[in-house]
C-alpha cells in the first residue's frame, strides 16, 4: 500500500499517519498503535497490519504489502464472513466479495 492509502478503513487512518505515529511516539507495544485515531478498534481487520508496521519499525525491515484494492477486497471478505462489523461512517466493503 502507498503512504496515503488507508490502513484503518473504519476510521480513515493512512499508512503514513500510522508510521509517523510509531516513529514519533515510539509505542512500547503494538496494541498502543490504536491510540493513533482509534486504528484497529473498529471491525478489527487492520489489527494484523498495525502489528506488522509496529514490528517493521522495531526491526527496521520492510513490509510486503497488498495494493489498496487488494486490501479493500480482503477486508470485504473478512466482513462478509461475519468476522467484523464496521462502525457507522466506515468505508463500506466492496459489494463483490
NORDARA-V678010 format. One record per residue. N is the residue number from 1. SS is DSSP state (hx for helix, st for strand, lp for the rest). NEAR is the number of other C-alpha atoms within 8 Angstrom. Layout:
n=[N	N]
ss=[SS	SS]
near=[NEAR	NEAR]
This chain:
n=[1	2	3	4	5	6	7	8	9	10	11	12	13	14	15	16	17	18	19	20	21	22	23	24	25	26	27	28	29	30	31	32	33	34	35	36	37	38	39	40	41	42	43	44	45	46	47	48	49	50	51	52	53	54	55	56	57	58	59	60	61	62	63	64	65	66	67	68	69	70	71	72	73	74	75	76	77	78	79	80	81	82	83	84	85	86	87	88	89	90	91	92	93	94	95	96	97]
ss=[lp	lp	lp	lp	lp	st	st	st	lp	lp	lp	lp	st	st	hx	hx	hx	hx	hx	hx	hx	hx	hx	hx	hx	lp	lp	lp	lp	hx	hx	hx	hx	hx	hx	lp	lp	lp	lp	lp	lp	lp	lp	lp	lp	lp	hx	hx	hx	hx	hx	hx	hx	hx	hx	hx	hx	hx	hx	lp	lp	lp	lp	lp	lp	lp	lp	hx	hx	hx	hx	hx	hx	hx	hx	hx	hx	hx	hx	hx	lp	lp	lp	lp	lp	lp	lp	lp	lp	lp	lp	lp	lp	lp	lp	lp	lp]
near=[8	7	7	7	9	10	10	12	9	12	11	10	12	12	13	8	9	13	10	8	11	12	8	6	6	7	8	5	6	10	6	8	14	10	7	9	7	9	15	12	7	11	12	8	10	10	9	7	8	12	10	9	11	11	9	11	11	6	6	6	6	5	7	4	5	8	8	10	7	8	9	10	11	9	10	12	9	11	13	8	6	7	8	9	8	10	8	4	6	10	7	5	9	8	5	3	8]
